């Protein structure tokens, strides 16, 4: 066999293995990004499950704050709908960010009302719910950070040469970052007892 043919075959084999390696790395990074999103999903659902219990506990003490409690419940429902849309991508993250901003505004108002009810703040159920909510907020924060880090690594890999050639060939798409849409949501929720 001709030595030039051996060289061509050798280069072709190396290129095939390089493409396979880049493809597998992109698949791995895309899967890690989906896993990171599912961690946000789990923590947000946990928060949304805590909110009705918190609202019910506050209802017993603040019956005349019915409008506020209904707004928090509506915002929670909007978040659950946006959460389902965010899993589909393409603009879903922006809608989830807006729904989260509404919910956090309602929660801030609810926590401000709680300040007027010292007996409520001393209630063991309320304390336990607030502790769970605080813990969940921390977990959401960490999950968002992990997700955005995963998205950044994945998007960079898709745009870098030569992996951008493989990404384009196999139709790998950029992922959206989970971003805060409103300045109010950038502030921490104050949990006071």
Buried (B, 14 or more C-beta within 10 A) or exposed (E): EEEEEEEEEEEEEEEEEEBEEBBEBBEEBBEBBBEBBEBBBEBBBBBBEBBEBBBEBBEEBBEEBEEBBEBBBEBBEBBBEBBEBBBEEEEBBBBBBBBBBBBBBBBBBBBEBBEEBEEBBEBEEBBEBBEBBEEBBEBBEEBBEBBBEBBEEBBEBBEEEEBBEBBEEEEBEEBBEBEBBBEEBEEEEEEEE
